[in-house]
Amino acid sequence: MVILENKRKDGIKRIMIVDDEPDINLAFKVVLKRGGFDVDTFDDPVDALEKFKPRFYDLLILDTRMPKLDGFELCQKIKKLDGDVKICFLTASELYYERFREGKYPTLDKDLFIRKPIANRELLIKINSILDHTP
Protein backbone atom coordinates (compact mmCIF):
# COMPACT_ATOMS: atom_id res chain seq x y z
CA MET A 1 0.00 0.00 0.00
CA VAL A 2 1.34 3.43 -0.94
CA ILE A 3 0.74 6.24 1.53
CA LEU A 4 0.59 9.62 -0.12
CA GLU A 5 2.53 12.19 1.83
CA ASN A 6 1.11 15.67 1.70
CA LYS A 7 3.91 17.24 3.74
CA ARG A 8 5.47 20.24 2.07
CA LYS A 9 8.76 19.60 0.38
CA ASP A 10 9.96 23.14 1.16
CA GLY A 11 9.93 22.40 4.89
CA ILE A 12 7.23 24.94 5.74
CA LYS A 13 4.99 23.54 8.47
CA ARG A 14 1.21 23.52 7.99
CA ILE A 15 -1.04 24.45 10.89
CA MET A 16 -4.82 24.26 11.21
CA ILE A 17 -6.47 26.51 13.79
CA VAL A 18 -10.04 25.84 14.89
CA ASP A 19 -11.61 28.46 17.15
CA ASP A 20 -15.17 29.76 17.05
CA GLU A 21 -13.88 33.31 17.61
CA PRO A 22 -12.90 34.81 14.22
CA ASP A 23 -10.71 37.44 15.91
CA ILE A 24 -8.60 34.75 17.59
CA ASN A 25 -8.24 32.89 14.29
CA LEU A 26 -7.13 36.04 12.50
CA ALA A 27 -4.67 37.09 15.20
CA PHE A 28 -3.08 33.64 15.41
CA LYS A 29 -2.97 33.31 11.63
CA VAL A 30 -1.16 36.63 11.20
CA VAL A 31 1.40 35.83 13.91
CA LEU A 32 2.05 32.30 12.68
CA LYS A 33 2.30 33.31 9.02
CA ARG A 34 4.84 35.96 9.98
CA GLY A 35 6.65 33.20 11.86
CA GLY A 36 6.97 31.18 8.65
CA PHE A 37 4.04 28.79 8.89
CA ASP A 38 1.32 27.96 6.37
CA VAL A 39 -1.97 28.43 8.26
CA ASP A 40 -5.61 27.47 7.65
CA THR A 41 -8.31 28.64 10.04
CA PHE A 42 -11.85 27.46 10.73
CA ASP A 43 -14.46 28.97 13.03
CA ASP A 44 -16.74 25.92 12.79
CA PRO A 45 -15.37 22.63 14.14
CA VAL A 46 -17.71 20.55 11.98
CA ASP A 47 -16.47 22.35 8.86
CA ALA A 48 -12.86 21.81 9.99
CA LEU A 49 -13.50 18.09 10.44
CA GLU A 50 -15.09 17.82 6.99
CA LYS A 51 -12.13 19.57 5.36
CA PHE A 52 -9.41 17.85 7.38
CA LYS A 53 -6.89 15.92 5.25
CA PRO A 54 -4.85 13.12 6.87
CA ARG A 55 -1.06 13.58 6.75
CA PHE A 56 -1.51 17.18 5.53
CA TYR A 57 -1.08 19.24 8.71
CA ASP A 58 1.91 19.26 11.04
CA LEU A 59 -0.12 20.71 13.93
CA LEU A 60 -3.72 21.41 14.84
CA ILE A 61 -4.59 24.09 17.38
CA LEU A 62 -8.08 23.48 18.76
CA ASP A 63 -10.10 25.68 21.07
CA THR A 64 -11.41 23.67 24.01
CA ARG A 65 -14.83 25.34 24.09
CA MET A 66 -16.81 25.55 20.84
CA PRO A 67 -20.41 24.91 19.86
CA LYS A 68 -21.34 21.65 18.10
CA LEU A 69 -18.01 19.94 18.94
CA ASP A 70 -15.58 20.96 21.64
CA GLY A 71 -11.86 20.71 20.97
CA PHE A 72 -11.51 17.40 22.77
CA GLU A 73 -14.31 15.77 20.77
CA LEU A 74 -12.84 17.18 17.56
CA CYS A 75 -9.43 15.81 18.57
CA GLN A 76 -10.86 12.31 19.05
CA LYS A 77 -12.52 12.38 15.63
CA ILE A 78 -9.41 13.69 13.89
CA LYS A 79 -7.15 11.14 15.60
CA LYS A 80 -9.30 8.40 14.01
CA LEU A 81 -8.44 9.89 10.60
CA ASP A 82 -4.76 10.63 11.33
CA GLY A 83 -3.32 9.15 14.50
CA ASP A 84 0.03 10.87 14.01
CA VAL A 85 -1.06 14.51 13.72
CA LYS A 86 0.12 16.73 16.57
CA ILE A 87 -2.65 18.56 18.40
CA CYS A 88 -2.62 21.27 21.03
CA PHE A 89 -5.48 23.07 22.72
CA LEU A 90 -6.42 26.69 23.32
CA THR A 91 -7.97 27.52 26.65
CA ALA A 92 -8.71 30.66 28.61
CA SER A 93 -8.50 28.83 31.91
CA GLU A 94 -5.95 26.67 33.72
CA LEU A 95 -8.85 25.17 35.67
CA TYR A 96 -10.46 23.97 32.45
CA TYR A 97 -7.33 21.93 31.71
CA GLU A 98 -7.29 20.45 35.21
CA ARG A 99 -10.97 19.50 35.00
CA PHE A 100 -10.45 17.58 31.78
CA ARG A 101 -7.34 15.84 33.12
CA GLU A 102 -9.35 14.61 36.10
CA GLY A 103 -12.29 13.57 33.94
CA LYS A 104 -12.36 11.93 30.53
CA TYR A 105 -8.84 12.87 29.41
CA PRO A 106 -6.29 11.85 32.07
CA THR A 107 -3.41 11.52 29.58
CA LEU A 108 -3.47 15.10 28.31
CA ASP A 109 -0.07 16.76 28.61
CA LYS A 110 -0.17 20.23 30.15
CA ASP A 111 2.49 21.36 27.64
CA LEU A 112 -0.03 20.88 24.84
CA PHE A 113 -2.21 23.72 26.11
CA ILE A 114 -1.93 27.31 24.97
CA ARG A 115 -3.52 29.74 27.38
CA LYS A 116 -5.39 32.72 25.92
CA PRO A 117 -4.40 35.48 25.78
CA ILE A 118 -0.80 34.85 24.75
CA ALA A 119 1.88 37.26 23.54
CA ASN A 120 2.93 36.86 19.91
CA ARG A 121 6.50 35.91 20.75
CA GLU A 122 5.33 33.37 23.35
CA LEU A 123 2.93 31.84 20.83
CA LEU A 124 5.75 31.28 18.34
CA ILE A 125 8.02 29.83 21.02
CA LYS A 126 5.25 27.48 22.18
CA ILE A 127 4.33 26.31 18.66
CA ASN A 128 7.96 25.69 17.71
CA SER A 129 8.48 23.75 20.94
CA ILE A 130 5.44 21.56 20.29
CA LEU A 131 6.51 20.88 16.71
CA ASP A 132 10.09 20.12 17.72
CA HIS A 133 9.48 17.96 20.79
CA THR A 134 6.14 16.22 20.60
CA PRO A 135 6.15 12.70 19.13
N, C-alpha and C positions, 0 to 999 in steps of 0.2 A: 504494500500500500504506500502510495506517495503522499506525503503531507505537504501541502502548499504553504510555504512560509510567506507571510505578508509583511515581515519586518523590513524596515527601510534599509536599503543597501548603503545609504549615505551616513548611517549611524545616528540620525536624528530620532529621538524617542517620541513615540506617539502616546498622548494622554487623553483619556475621556473623562470629562467632568460632568457629574449629574447632580444638580441642585435645583430645587424648585424656585429659587430666588434668582431671577435674571441678572440682577446687579452683581451677585457673587460670581456667577458664571463669567460675566464680562470682565470683572476685575481679575479673577484668577487667570482667565485666558490671556489677557494683556500681559500680565506679569510673566507667565510661563512662556509665551511666545517670545518675549524679549529675552528670556533666559535660554532660548534655543530649542524649545520643544514645539512639536506639531500638536495642536490642541483642538479637540471637538467638544462642544458643550451641548447639554440637553437639559431642559427644565421640566421634562416629563419622564419619570423613570420607566414607564411602559414603552414610550417611544425609544428610549435609549436601549432597552432590552431588545426591541424589534430590530433595531439597526446595528446591534452589536455583532462584530465579526470575530470569530475565534482566531487566535494567533495574530491579530492585527495591532492591538494596543499593548504597550509596555506597562502601563499603569492606568488604573481607574481610580478616580477620586469621587466617592459617593457620600452625599449628605445623609446623615442618620435619620433625619425626620423629614419625610415627604409624603404627600397624599398618594393614594393608590398602592404604592409599594415603598416601604422604608428602605434605607440603604442596606440593611442586613438581609432583608428578603431579596432585594435585587442582587446582592452579592451571592447568595445561595443559588439563584437561578443562573447567574452568569458562570459561576464555578462549574455548573453542570455542562455548560457549553465549552468552557476553556478552563481546565483545572490549574493551568500554570500561570494565568494572568495575575499580576500583582494588584492588590486592592488596598486602598486606605480610605479612611472615613473622615468626614467633616462633622464636627460637633461644636455646639456653643457652650457645652457644659461638661466638666470633668465628671460630675455625678452621673450623667447619662452613660458615659463609658463604664463606670463602676457598676451601674445597674445591669447593664447587658452582660458584663463579665460574670456577675453573680447569677444571672438567669440562664437564658438559652445559649449563650455564647461564651463559655468559660475559657476557650482557647485564644480569644482575641488578644493580640499583643498591643500593649499601650502605645508603643512606638508607631503603630499604624494609624494613629488618630491625629488629625490636624484640628487644633482648636481655633474657632473663629472668635474674634477677628485675629488675623496674623499679619505681621509686617511682611512686606514684599521680599526682603532679603531672607527672612526666616522661612518663608514659604519655599523659596528656591533651595535653601540649605536642606530643608526637610525632604523635599521631593528627590533631590539628588541622593540623599542618604538612603531613602527607601529604595530607589532604583539600584543603587550600588550594593546594598547589603541584605536585601530581602530575597530569600530563595524563591 
